[in-house]
Amino acid sequence: MEKTHEAERLPILDLTRAYREIREEVLEAVTRVFDSQGFILGPEVRSFEEHVESYLEMKQGRVVGCASGTDALLLALMALEVGPGDEVITTPYSFFATAGVVARLGARAVFADIDPMTFNVSLKEVEKKITSRTRVFLPVHLFGQTVPLEGVRELCAERGIAIVEDAAQALGAWRHVDGAIVRAGLMGDVGCYSFFPTKNLGGCGDGGMIVTRSDELAARLLRLRVHGESSLYRHEEVGLNSRLDALQAAVLDVKLRHLERWNAERRVLADRYRMFFEMERLVGPVTLPVEAEGNHHIYHQYVVRVERRDELMAHLEEKGLSTRVYYPIPLHLQPCFSFWGHREGDFPESERLSREALALPIFPGLKPEEQERLVKGMAAAMRR
Ligand SMILES: *Cc1c(COP(=O)(O)O)cnc(C)c1O
């Protein structure tokens, strides 16, 4: 077989393309922070938080920047006083941190299997998992599509169960509920986001934020991110050192101005993938992602399902076409969670998806000819 030249490799992600358009703006912001030598919290961080508050059209509560998406989840659970003996219902199909933070606090992650169409946690399964120990429901808006939380809000409220949304992949995603727009991260009690460089809004290092409509929770979160300090050197509780760097805030503030456009581009890319798959008559052998009714999917990832996924992936790799698997091991089967006592077969939909999921390149600046090349490469590989 003919080997493709390394220079022609289609990457899974190329951040330099979007950066090129905003390079001047970013460098100006970075220079401003360096000139000020103010690196911790301060006006850069507050100004970014305020801009997110208006981007999310928040009328109450606030945005609290922190050091990572993982810390956002950890701080949210800490503010809700989750600890040993408590149960947190979540999905087995997510990035590690979703369950990692629960274990870190000595609580138990109670998994509920996914809906095979949307890859998100199934609310029917969630209802079955509620016990008297359930303190939090932690849904993940996976790959940029929201969980229809309006379906369980009332039930959770009745039972005193808080909803903490893992919106790390969904900043800018929303859904229609009774004619109104409800945004990812603002459907429950607390929303957690990540600014890891590969996310839809990515910084130049680690970063995260928490969003809440409750002033009480916001005050607690503001305290928890600075060692639980209430006034200078007085500590009400043991918190974390988890602030959003001023440098990150300055860069993110620039990128926030372009987020809607980039998210719109991702939707165009998703439509175009569908067109190419239809042209190649591959819809069927390849299951395309669905945008569930009422959803504004922002395609953080474009994940298809295929049989014999690993073989296909290896073949594409040989042709210089990069794909990825999110996620090859469902959380209940992670070695470090074996003490929760799960085994293969416990969550069949998640396990099947972990064998069939294939993420294709999707990022601002991805070219139509690159998408076409990838889909044609898949067609050739699958027709062998
Ligand atoms: C990225 C991600 C996180 C963690 O964010 P970090 O900023 O990397 O700590 C948590 N949950 C999900 C679903 C993610 O995709």
The ligand as an SDF file (V2000), in Angstrom:
LIG
                    3D

 15 15  0  0  0  0  0  0  0  0999 V2000
  -12.2910   18.2120   29.7260 C   0  0  0  0  0  0  0  0  0  0  0  0
  -13.3110   17.6190   30.5880 C   0  0  0  0  0  0  0  0  0  0  0  0
  -13.2560   17.7050   31.9960 C   0  0  0  0  0  0  0  0  0  0  0  0
  -12.0620   18.2130   32.7540 C   0  0  0  0  0  0  0  0  0  0  0  0
  -11.6030   19.4440   32.3880 O   0  0  0  0  0  0  0  0  0  0  0  0
  -10.0740   19.8410   32.6680 P   0  0  0  0  0  0  0  0  0  0  0  0
  -10.0810   21.3180   32.4130 O   0  0  0  0  0  0  0  0  0  0  0  0
   -9.2400   19.0740   31.7190 O   0  0  0  0  0  0  0  0  0  0  0  0
   -9.7540   19.5150   34.0850 O   0  0  0  0  0  0  0  0  0  0  0  0
  -14.3150   17.1940   32.7250 C   0  0  0  0  0  0  0  0  0  0  0  0
  -15.3650   16.6110   32.1210 N   0  0  0  0  0  0  0  0  0  0  0  0
  -15.4510   16.4960   30.7850 C   0  0  0  0  0  0  0  0  0  0  0  0
  -16.6660   15.8660   30.1970 C   0  0  0  0  0  0  0  0  0  0  0  0
  -14.4250   16.9850   29.9700 C   0  0  0  0  0  0  0  0  0  0  0  0
  -14.5120   16.8330   28.6480 O   0  0  0  0  0  0  0  0  0  0  0  0
  1  2  1  0
  2  3  1  0
  2 14  2  0
  3  4  1  0
  3 10  2  0
  4  5  1  0
  5  6  1  0
  6  7  2  0
  6  8  1  0
  6  9  1  0
 10 11  1  0
 11 12  2  0
 12 13  1  0
 12 14  1  0
 14 15  1  0
M  END
$$$$
